[in-house]
Amino acid sequence: MPERIFQIWRGDKSGGEFVEYRTAVDEGMVVLDVLHRIQAEQAGDMAIRWNCKAGKCGSCSVEINGKPKL
């Protein structure tokens, strides 16, 4: 299981910063799966909003490497 580094913007209305997380990534995982793993194992206070996980409703949209993605 390879380990990857994810930089996630953490903050509030007054500002924020990128926080680096290292986590294992299994074959077939999508970004939402990785975010759930980081939330469960390293950042219990991280809020994630999602609904269908099928990329249809748009509630799990995220900016990845400067580009919006579902």
Secondary structure as GFF3:
##gff-version 3
##sequence-region A 1 70
A	DSSP	beta_strand	3	12	.	.	.	ID=ss1
A	DSSP	beta_strand	15	24	.	.	.	ID=ss2
A	DSSP	alpha_helix	31	41	.	.	.	ID=ss3
A	DSSP	beta_strand	62	64	.	.	.	ID=ss4
A	DSSP	beta_strand	67	69	.	.	.	ID=ss5
###
